[in-house]
Amino acid sequence: MLQSVVKGFTRAGELRQDDADLANRLAEASSIVIPMWRNRNLIATGRPTKPALLTVGEMGDLLGLGGAVVFLGLFEGVACFAYDLPPDREMNDEPALAERGDFNDLRMVGSLLKTHDAELLAYARGMLQWHRHHRFCARCGGETRSKQGGHVRLCLGCEKRHFPRTDPAIMVLVVHEDTCLLARQPTFPDGMFSVLAGFVEPGESIEDAVAREVREEVGLDVTDVCYAKSQPWPFPSSLMLGFSAQTEQPNVVLDREELEDARWFSRDDLRTGEIVFPPPFSLANHLITRFIGSG
Ligand SMILES: [Zn+2]
């Protein structure tokens, strides 16, 4: 079964059940550690930009500082763990880390990484952030403990098992004849336009979420909702699902709470370079460049 498209990496979910085996793998000097600190990933010094993967041996005593450990999977057969270094302790000067790289925000460096590397770091970031935010049970308030290699947190009070969550969100490029609709949120950098986006709500299909978001934000009815591609977006825990959709209605009615502008762009408009697109690694960018290339 295809478990992952990350190059040379498998999540090996079947290994999460065996605590003793995982403890042995975490004690092996050659096992891989992806360190995080203050929600930042360690990025290797030099070019090209890539993650700094350390071994358990290289981490040494740093692994005993008590942060959350998550078994991510096997990297070409070698166990790979994410490890959260304590945020209250200065880590920039730790020799084992400093000689390998710097801690960076994945949102800032993601566009410089290869896709499979960015996804591996997103996995580590998403899991460790989930652990930081779920130390207590949402049902009874009791303390929770990490289980199954960090893929479950068990409540010590009511025994409820908590699982990492992923929040589905949609992005949609709306097409009318030979133009597509791009919009601006007030928080966007100058000149940037992007596709419409929003979260899927409880009890709603993804297709309905696409239609609702377009209607709410720009007042258009869409047909031919067509799935394109997805992208994990661990800021903090979204999965972006990309679509295109058609509309016969050219007249946009803006939701001023969400958007400050929305316009129809032809492929030639988008090729002028006057419009700033979302970052190259983003799903929004993919949807826009796919539209440009399709005509
Ligand atoms: Zn509980």
Residues whose N, C-alpha, C, O or C-beta is under 5 A from the ligand:
A	BS01	ZN	C137 R139 C140 G141 G142 C155 G157 C158 E159 K160
